[in-house]
């Protein structure tokens, strides 16, 4: 189980990415920008735990009954493109 969240400023992060990566092994690292939380750095293992076994969007669409029965025509780009006019 990860430890409490570590916090560092964006300046500290920029000057010590190695320290941030080491801290992320123990739990999430909150990176602040002007004192406000802006980003969270996670180890890849922790990220995968957060995702769980959720199917991807493509897997969900493929498993939807009747999804293959939808006809969809992609319009040609030329149908929408017009020459530019400069006044």
C-alpha positions, 0 to 999 in steps of 0.5 A: 500500500502506498504511503501518504502523498508527497508534495513538491513545487514545479521548481523542485520537480524540475531540479530534482526529477530523480528525487521525484521518481524515488518518492513516487515509488512510495506513493503519489507525488503532487507537483504544485504550480504557484502553490496549487496542485497541478500534476500527480506523478505515479509509479507505473505499477500504481497507475496500473492498480488505479486502472484495474481490469477495465476494458479499453474503449475499443474493447467495450465498443467491440463487445456491444451487441450490434456494434458491427451492424452500424453503417458509417460513411466517412465523407471525403475531405474534398467535400468540406474543403474550399479554396481560401479567399483573401480580400 
